[in-house]
């Protein structure tokens, strides 16, 4: 069975560019995003981590840590970071996990159980499925996943928007509509009747009996 939304994110201990990581301890009381890659020094992944380097201040504003996973060594990761920082014009100031054993990739259901790495001539295609993004909450539950093929670069504006939506709806009886951005109206959850929704959120814009827009509530 694969890793699903609301499952507890598997804990692990691994070497990284920031030293040994105990994952749940590293997350602490905030959010975390795992970004997985099939190999270092690959073109699409380099542009993606470059985007992460540029956007780190935005993730930090949201109390969110970012960590990379690639099935190469810490030594290679450090060399790759030089390329990433040079391309991005910003330091790649986030840890990258060594996963040469595929331990993390298998824990997070990125690879078949019988996956292995050839000793010679390995290409990114051997680990092509290691292309998943995970957003994990402070309770260590998986909140959201996105999986991309190797030929399609991630949209980090969308990842940031999705993080905003996850945080906006976390523990609040609302949902976000298609293409929602912070500050726009949200949808009152169907767990509340009309009276309860208005008492909690104020005036509603009722488009359909089951589609009731309200102002985005402010976090305390």
Secondary structure by P-SEA (a helix, b strand, c coil): cccccccccccccccccccccccccccccbbbbbbbbcccccaaaaaaaaaaaaaaaaaaaacbbbbbbccccaaaaaaaaaaaaaaacccccbbbbbcccaaaaaaaccccccbbbbccccccccccccbbbbbbcccccccbbbbbcccccccaaaaaaaaaaaaaaccccccccccccccccccccccccaaaaaacccccccccccbbbbcccccc
